[in-house]
Amino acid sequence: MGKAILEFDLDDFSDKKAHLRAIAATDVFLALHDIDNMLKEYTKYSKGIDIGDIINVKDGPHRLNDFESKLLHRVCEIIRGNVADILDVHGVNMGYLE
């Protein structure tokens, strides 16, 4: 089995930043995974954005009508697609890392 050892000079500013990025990578991945799952719940199951669901807006609780539900669903689809595109540009394959 192969090994990978990362070595950083913590007295060097750029190495210290690279070290912090490396140790935060798992947390960042888990956060992105949670964001993707949340958006999937909105787009696939309409969780919390279905007709009649109540959302909190600036003026207080609001019950979603048909148009608003469809609009929110589409916005979530767009955001989820954009997040996937950004990850792809950076070579991040969420399925591969699970």
MARTORFI-780186 format. One line per field, with one value per residue (C-alpha): residue in one letter; z, x, y. Coordinates in steps of 0.02 Angstrom, whole numbers, plus 50000, padded with zeros to 5 digits. Layout:
type: (A, ...)
pz: (Z, ...)
px: (X, ...)
py: (Y, ...)
END
This chain:
type: (M, G, K, A, I, L, E, F, D, L, D, D, F, S, D, K, K, A, H, L, R, A, I, A, A, T, D, V, F, L, A, L, H, D, I, D, N, M, L, K, E, Y, T, K, Y, S, K, G, I, D, I, G, D, I, I, N, V, K, D, G, P, H, R, L, N, D, F, E, S, K, L, L, H, R, V, C, E, I, I, R, G, N, V, A, D, I, L, D, V, H, G, V, N, M, G, Y, L, E)
pz: (50000, 49954, 50075, 50056, 50177, 50171, 50246, 50287, 50353, 50479, 50495, 50312, 50287, 50122, 50190, 50346, 50237, 50134, 50296, 50357, 50190, 50198, 50373, 50332, 50171, 50251, 50339, 50177, 50083, 50215, 50209, 50019, 50030, 50153, 50039, 49890, 49989, 50049, 49871, 49814, 49946, 49877, 49695, 49704, 49848, 49856, 50042, 50119, 49953, 49904, 49877, 50047, 50139, 50254, 50239, 50343, 50248, 50304, 50346, 50439, 50390, 50212, 50133, 49960, 49812, 49653, 49560, 49709, 49738, 49556, 49556, 49713, 49642, 49482, 49578, 49682, 49522, 49449, 49608, 49623, 49442, 49464, 49619, 49524, 49380, 49497, 49582, 49411, 49354, 49509, 49478, 49630, 49603, 49751, 49712, 49705, 49877, 49971)
px: (50000, 50066, 50090, 50076, 50163, 50134, 50268, 50250, 50369, 50254, 50376, 50344, 50183, 50132, 50169, 50069, 49919, 49939, 49942, 49781, 49697, 49754, 49688, 49522, 49495, 49386, 49277, 49258, 49211, 49082, 49007, 48995, 48917, 48786, 48749, 48727, 48612, 48508, 48488, 48444, 48308, 48235, 48247, 48207, 48083, 48026, 48064, 48012, 47970, 47809, 47643, 47571, 47737, 47774, 47939, 48005, 48031, 48075, 47894, 47863, 47794, 47731, 47635, 47701, 47584, 47607, 47712, 47827, 47852, 47899, 48013, 48106, 48122, 48200, 48317, 48378, 48407, 48510, 48612, 48645, 48700, 48813, 48894, 48924, 49002, 49117, 49173, 49202, 49310, 49417, 49427, 49321, 49215, 49096, 49053, 49234, 49271, 49130)
py: (50000, 50172, 50314, 50500, 50616, 50802, 50911, 51095, 51227, 51311, 51456, 51498, 51598, 51515, 51341, 51380, 51430, 51272, 51170, 51251, 51215, 51034, 51004, 51091, 50991, 50856, 50984, 51082, 50924, 50877, 51053, 51047, 50874, 50940, 51089, 50973, 50858, 51005, 51069, 50892, 50882, 51044, 50993, 50807, 50803, 50986, 50978, 51143, 51226, 51138, 51225, 51273, 51259, 51403, 51495, 51638, 51799, 51975, 52016, 51853, 51681, 51660, 51515, 51470, 51474, 51370, 51499, 51531, 51346, 51317, 51469, 51413, 51238, 51306, 51423, 51275, 51174, 51316, 51339, 51152, 51145, 51297, 51222, 51059, 51157, 51253, 51092, 51012, 51159, 51131, 50943, 50898, 50742, 50729, 50548, 50497, 50569, 50483)
END
